[in-house]
Amino acid sequence: MGPIGEMGLVLAKTLGLMVGALAVMVVGIVVVMDIWAKRHTANMIYCIFLEQRSLFSKLLKVEGNKVYLGKGDDKEEYLLDTTKQFWAWWPSGLPRMVQVPVRTHWYLRSVPEPVDPENVRASISSKSLRLISDEALLKATWKDVRESVGVIAPVRGGSSLALILVFATLAISGFTLYLVMGIKQMLGG
């Protein structure tokens, strides 16, 4: 074997050692993260809170049949209900192989009862959504609105009141802009 073959062998051994060390490190990190997550979630519950259009979540310690958010005088008490719980993966944002399933509750901030994820009433159903997005219904609705306001539908070769109002508004806006520019020029701006 010549010097080039020996150099290739050394390079292959070096790359093999690097890949092996990287694999051992990744497996070690995954095992350590799994142990850490399981220990951290023991006797804990993952609570997701909705407060003024924003969400935040906390991993809270279970004390009896309650959890407490905050400390001291600002401590808020929330009740647990096994019929309203579901499972979520924690810690969020990490790959699934290092996450652990944990009991989860939804809460509205300052409301001690958890929200039932199975029986949430939607303000809009799939049937009403289909009816709302129906093109014929939308056209009929706009036609009713135009007729109630007094705007006639455009006819071929004719003009509608809406089109006349748009052009009148554009003309008034253009004239106002012309006057403002003239005043600005007279003031030396």
Buried (B, 14 or more C-beta within 10 A) or exposed (E): EEEEEEEEEEEEEEEEEEEEEEEEEEEEEEEEBBEEBEEEBEEBBBBBBBEEEEEEBBBBEBEEEEBEBEEEEEEBEBBBEEEBBEEBBBBEEEEEEBBBEBBBBBBEEEEEEBBBEEEEEEEEEEEEEEEEEEEEEEEEEEEEEBEEEEBEEEEEEEEBEBEEEEEEEEEEEEEEEEEEEEEEEEEEE
